[in-house]
């Protein structure tokens, strides 16, 4: 009886992100984060989400919305990560005797905003590291191989080999990071996030037992998004080099680097649209392009314990309770925000 009604109820699209001892879930109406506190209790907090598209309509247009969504997700994700660190007390160690000189300088000059400053510095360093690893290093390595190991020149295939090099570097980086004990636990929360969402999308009650039975590899995951972007960047870069062979010349390396940076918004936009499409379809095209990202989730997600699953359930329930109470709510997409 009531089961039939539930079957007809439209599913809202939710996404999330693993935090430090917590999970953030986001839906059409807003977001909520649940964190396992040091005393063992779970604290859930509803969060307001502001979208640029609400004030700037073009930010919601296809191909364009992907870039804005990614920027919003990164900034909001860092904010949630900072909040989770505060809730479990990672920022409480302010004993001057235990602080480094840099920490003391930041504390003296910024006081209560110390955590925000540290997060900002981490973000800048992260962007610099990403540029070095995924833009400069692949180009440098391919140029070395081209110059010393391969004859004749294979400049036409530079984009292909650079793309493959980026994938190798990305996989190696994730594999190394996944060995860090603290990161392993975050990846357990990542697994709980995916399993909780799968449980909801399967129409099952959100219980620990039901969540445990679900898969931990989700097609809308940020890991899949990154792999789709890498594949698309290879296709676009290769097309540009075929159309304009001069771009692959040694004297145009700086220009080529600049062009690769400039086409990032386009690759992100196309990748975003594909992830949206993949979340609604299950054909052979989707399976082929999504396969590398789903495989990578074997590294970025771990099987969660019951206590971690409980956190995912609480966070998801907070979002669903808020949205499902409004029967006139329209379904909107909100993909998985984890990197």
Secondary structure, 3 states (H helix, E strand, C coil): CHHHHHHHCCCCCCEEEEECCEEEEEECCEEEEEEECCCCCEEEEEECCCCHHHCCHHHHCCCCHHHHHHHHHHHHHHHHHHHHHHHCCCCCCCCHHHCCHHHHHHHHHHHHHHHHHHHHHHHHHHHHHHHHHHHHHHHHHHHHHHHHCCCCCCHHHHHHHHHHHHHHHHHHHHHHHCCCHHHHHHHHHHHHHHHHHHHHHCCCCCCHHHHHCCCCCCCCCHHHHHHHHHHHHHHHHHHHHHHCHHHHCHHHHHHHHHHHHHCHHHHHHHHHHHHHHHCCCCCHHHHHHHHHHHHHHHHHCCCCCHHHHHHHHHHHHHHHHHHHCCCCCCCCCCCCCCC
